[in-house]
């Protein structure tokens, strides 16, 4: 993994929702495009969703 240079443009935030499933486990992440770079704040939200719900689902992704 390379470290971005100081002149690198910041990665834009994406707008997405975390929708818990009705059962005890799992959530769906809607609106996130995994083909685009994910900034640190968005990654932290995804990671927190994984920790909170144990399973996260990303539907219809082209990665």
DSSP file (Angstrom, degrees, kcal/mol; ACC not computed):
  #  RESIDUE AA STRUCTURE BP1 BP2  ACC     N-H-->O    O-->H-N    N-H-->O    O-->H-N    TCO  KAPPA ALPHA  PHI   PSI    X-CA   Y-CA   Z-CA
    1    1 A X              0   0    0      0, 0.0     2,-0.3     0, 0.0     0, 0.0   0.000 360.0 360.0 360.0 131.7    0.0    0.0    0.0
    2    2 A X        -     0   0    0      1,-0.0     2,-0.5     0, 0.0     0, 0.0  -0.647 360.0-122.7 -96.9 153.5    1.4    3.3   -1.0
    3    3 A X        -     0   0    0     -2,-0.3    -1,-0.0     1,-0.0     0, 0.0  -0.815  33.5-116.1 -92.6 128.4    1.2    6.6    1.0
    4    4 A X        -     0   0    0     -2,-0.5     2,-0.1     1,-0.1    -1,-0.0  -0.310  30.8-110.6 -64.5 146.6   -0.5    9.4   -1.0
    5    5 A X    >   -     0   0    0      1,-0.1     3,-2.1     4,-0.0    -1,-0.1  -0.390  27.5-110.2 -72.2 155.6    1.7   12.4   -1.7
    6    6 A X  T 3  S+     0   0    0      1,-0.3    -1,-0.1    -2,-0.1    -2,-0.1   0.770 119.0  55.5 -58.9 -24.8    0.9   15.6    0.1
    7    7 A X  T 3  S+     0   0    0      2,-0.1    -1,-0.3     3,-0.0     2,-0.1   0.484  80.7 118.6 -87.2  -2.2   -0.3   17.1   -3.2
    8    8 A X  S <  S-     0   0    0     -3,-2.1     2,-0.1     1,-0.1     3,-0.1  -0.375  73.2-109.5 -66.2 141.3   -2.8   14.3   -3.8
    9    9 A X        -     0   0    0      1,-0.1    -1,-0.1    -2,-0.1    -2,-0.1  -0.446  37.6-105.7 -68.8 140.9   -6.4   15.5   -4.0
   10   10 A X        -     0   0    0     -2,-0.1     2,-0.5     1,-0.1    -1,-0.1  -0.321  35.2-107.4 -65.3 152.2   -8.6   14.4   -1.1
   11   11 A X        -     0   0    0     -3,-0.1    -1,-0.1     1,-0.1    29,-0.1  -0.694  36.2-120.7 -83.2 127.4  -11.0   11.6   -1.7
   12   12 A X        -     0   0    0     -2,-0.5    27,-0.3     1,-0.1     2,-0.1  -0.373  26.5-111.0 -69.0 143.9  -14.6   12.9   -1.8
   13   13 A X        -     0   0    0     25,-0.1     2,-0.3    -2,-0.1    -1,-0.1  -0.419  28.3-137.8 -69.9 149.4  -17.1   11.5    0.7
   14   14 A X        -     0   0    0     -2,-0.1     2,-0.6    25,-0.1    18,-0.1  -0.820  11.4-125.6-106.5 151.3  -19.8    9.3   -0.6
   15   15 A X        +     0   0    0     -2,-0.3     2,-0.3    16,-0.2    27,-0.0  -0.867  47.4 146.6 -97.7 119.3  -23.5    9.5    0.5
   16   16 A X        -     0   0    0     -2,-0.6     2,-0.3    16,-0.1    15,-0.2  -0.987  36.4-133.9-151.1 158.7  -24.7    6.2    1.7
   17   17 A X  E     -A   30   0A   0     13,-2.9    13,-2.5    -2,-0.3     2,-0.6  -0.841   8.0-144.2-113.6 150.3  -27.1    4.7    4.2
   18   18 A X  E     -A   29   0A   0     -2,-0.3     2,-0.7    11,-0.2    11,-0.2  -0.969  20.9-171.4-112.8 114.5  -26.6    1.8    6.6
   19   19 A X  E     -A   28   0A   0      9,-3.1     9,-2.6    -2,-0.6    -2,-0.0  -0.899  14.4-141.5-113.7 105.9  -29.9   -0.1    7.0
   20   20 A X  E     -A   27   0A   0     -2,-0.7     7,-0.3     7,-0.3     2,-0.1  -0.336  21.4-117.8 -62.7 144.7  -30.1   -2.8    9.7
   21   21 A X        -     0   0    0      5,-2.5    -1,-0.1     1,-0.1     5,-0.0  -0.384  24.7-112.2 -74.2 162.3  -31.9   -6.0    8.8
   22   22 A X  S    S+     0   0    0     -2,-0.1    -1,-0.1     2,-0.0     4,-0.1   0.713  95.5  75.3 -72.0 -20.0  -35.0   -6.8   10.9
   23   23 A X  S    S-     0   0    0      2,-0.3    -2,-0.0     1,-0.1     3,-0.0  -0.057 102.9 -91.0 -80.8-171.6  -33.2   -9.9   12.4
   24   24 A X  S    S+     0   0    0      1,-0.1     2,-0.4    -4,-0.0    -1,-0.1   0.694 105.3  44.5 -75.7 -19.6  -30.6   -9.9   15.1
   25   25 A X  S    S+     0   0    0     29,-0.1    -2,-0.3    -5,-0.0    29,-0.2  -0.964  86.8  31.3-131.8 141.8  -27.6   -9.8   12.7
   26   26 A X        -     0   0    0     27,-2.2    -5,-2.5    -2,-0.4     2,-0.3   0.133  40.8-150.3 104.5 152.2  -26.7   -7.9    9.5
   27   27 A X  E     -Ab  20  56A   0     28,-1.6    30,-2.2    -7,-0.3     2,-0.4  -0.980  15.1-131.2-152.7 153.1  -27.1   -4.6    7.7
   28   28 A X  E     -Ab  19  57A   0     -9,-2.6    -9,-3.1    -2,-0.3     2,-0.7  -0.901  13.0-145.3-107.4 136.5  -27.2   -3.4    4.1
   29   29 A X  E     -A   18   0A   0     28,-2.7    30,-0.5    -2,-0.4     2,-0.4  -0.914  23.2-169.0-103.2 117.2  -25.1   -0.5    2.9
   30   30 A X  E     +A   17   0A   0    -13,-2.5   -13,-2.9    -2,-0.7     3,-0.1  -0.895  59.8  18.9-114.6 131.7  -27.0    1.3    0.2
   31   31 A X  S    S+     0   0    0     -2,-0.4     2,-0.4     1,-0.3   -16,-0.2   0.331  84.1 125.7  99.0  -6.8  -25.7    4.0   -2.1
   32   32 A X        -     0   0    0    -15,-0.2     2,-0.7    -3,-0.1    -1,-0.3  -0.705  49.0-150.4 -87.6 135.3  -22.0    3.3   -1.7
   33   33 A X    >   -     0   0    0     -2,-0.4     3,-1.6     1,-0.1    28,-0.1  -0.900   8.1-170.3-106.7 104.6  -20.0    2.7   -4.9
   34   34 A X  T 3  S+     0   0    0     -2,-0.7    -1,-0.1     1,-0.3     4,-0.1   0.566  81.9  70.8 -73.5  -7.3  -17.1    0.3   -4.1
   35   35 A X  T 3  S+     0   0    0      2,-0.1    -1,-0.3    -3,-0.0     2,-0.2   0.656  94.0  68.6 -78.7 -15.8  -15.6    1.0   -7.5
   36   36 A X  S <  S-     0   0    0     -3,-1.6    -4,-0.0     1,-0.1     0, 0.0  -0.676 101.7 -90.6 -98.1 156.0  -14.7    4.5   -6.3
   37   37 A X        -     0   0    0     -2,-0.2     2,-0.5     1,-0.1    -4,-0.1  -0.320  37.4-138.7 -61.8 149.6  -12.1    5.3   -3.6
   38   38 A X        -     0   0    0     -4,-0.1   -25,-0.1    -3,-0.1   -27,-0.1  -0.951  14.0-137.3-113.4 127.0  -13.4    5.4   -0.1
   39   39 A X     >  -     0   0    0     -2,-0.5     4,-2.5   -27,-0.3     5,-0.2  -0.239  29.7 -99.1 -78.6 173.4  -12.1    8.1    2.2
   40   40 A X  H  > S+     0   0    0      1,-0.2     4,-2.2     2,-0.2     5,-0.1   0.870 121.0  50.5 -62.1 -39.9  -11.1    7.5    5.9
   41   41 A X  H  > S+     0   0    0      2,-0.2     4,-1.8     1,-0.2    -1,-0.2   0.912 112.4  46.4 -67.6 -41.9  -14.4    8.8    7.3
   42   42 A X  H  > S+     0   0    0      2,-0.2     4,-2.3     1,-0.2    -2,-0.2   0.906 111.7  52.1 -65.4 -40.9  -16.5    6.6    5.0
   43   43 A X  H  X S+     0   0    0     -4,-2.5     4,-2.9     1,-0.2    -2,-0.2   0.906 107.3  53.0 -60.7 -40.9  -14.3    3.6    5.8
   44   44 A X  H  X S+     0   0    0     -4,-2.2     4,-2.6     2,-0.2    -1,-0.2   0.892 108.5  49.9 -62.4 -39.8  -14.8    4.2    9.5
   45   45 A X  H  X S+     0   0    0     -4,-1.8     4,-2.3     2,-0.2    -1,-0.2   0.914 112.5  47.2 -63.5 -42.8  -18.6    4.2    9.1
   46   46 A X  H  X S+     0   0    0     -4,-2.3     4,-2.2     2,-0.2    -2,-0.2   0.926 113.1  48.6 -63.9 -45.3  -18.4    0.9    7.1
   47   47 A X  H  X S+     0   0    0     -4,-2.9     4,-2.4     1,-0.2    -2,-0.2   0.912 110.7  50.2 -61.8 -43.9  -16.1   -0.6    9.8
   48   48 A X  H  X S+     0   0    0     -4,-2.6     4,-2.8     1,-0.2    -1,-0.2   0.899 109.2  52.3 -62.1 -40.9  -18.4    0.5   12.6
   49   49 A X  H  X S+     0   0    0     -4,-2.3     4,-2.8     2,-0.2     5,-0.3   0.903 109.6  49.7 -61.3 -40.7  -21.4   -1.0   10.8
   50   50 A X  H  X S+     0   0    0     -4,-2.2     4,-2.0     2,-0.2    -2,-0.2   0.920 113.2  45.6 -63.7 -43.9  -19.5   -4.3   10.5
   51   51 A X  H  < S+     0   0    0     -4,-2.4    -2,-0.2     1,-0.2    -1,-0.2   0.899 118.5  42.7 -65.7 -40.4  -18.6   -4.2   14.2
   52   52 A X  H  < S+     0   0    0     -4,-2.8    -2,-0.2    -5,-0.2    -1,-0.2   0.874 129.2  24.8 -73.8 -38.5  -22.2   -3.3   15.2
   53   53 A X  H  < S-     0   0    0     -4,-2.8   -27,-2.2    -5,-0.2     2,-0.9   0.518  86.8-142.8-110.8  -9.0  -24.1   -5.7   12.9
   54   54 A X  S  < S+     0   0    0     -4,-2.0     2,-0.4    -5,-0.3    -4,-0.1   0.038  81.8  54.1  71.9 -28.2  -21.5   -8.4   12.3
   55   55 A X        -     0   0    0     -2,-0.9   -28,-1.6    -6,-0.2     2,-0.4  -0.997  64.7-171.7-136.1 129.7  -22.5   -8.9    8.6
   56   56 A X  E     -b   27   0A   0     -2,-0.4     2,-0.4   -30,-0.2   -28,-0.2  -0.973   8.9-153.2-122.6 142.6  -22.7   -6.1    6.0
   57   57 A X  E     -b   28   0A   0    -30,-2.2   -28,-2.7    -2,-0.4     2,-0.5  -0.941   8.5-170.7-117.0 131.4  -24.2   -6.5    2.5
   58   58 A X        -     0   0    0     -2,-0.4     3,-0.4   -30,-0.2     2,-0.2  -0.958  20.0-157.7-118.3 107.0  -23.2   -4.5   -0.5
   59   59 A X        +     0   0    0     -2,-0.5    -2,-0.0   -30,-0.5   -31,-0.0  -0.552  61.9   5.1 -88.5 151.2  -25.6   -5.3   -3.4
   60   60 A X  S    S+     0   0    0     -2,-0.2     2,-0.4     1,-0.2    -1,-0.2   0.846  82.4 161.9  52.4  49.1  -25.0   -4.8   -7.1
   61   61 A X        -     0   0    0     -3,-0.4     2,-0.6   -28,-0.1    -1,-0.2  -0.784  33.3-155.3-101.2 144.0  -21.4   -3.8   -6.9
   62   62 A X              0   0    0     -2,-0.4    -2,-0.0     1,-0.1     0, 0.0  -0.906 360.0 360.0-114.0  99.0  -18.9   -3.8   -9.8
   63   63 A X              0   0    0     -2,-0.6    -1,-0.1   -28,-0.0   -30,-0.0   0.382 360.0 360.0-121.5 360.0  -15.5   -4.1   -8.2
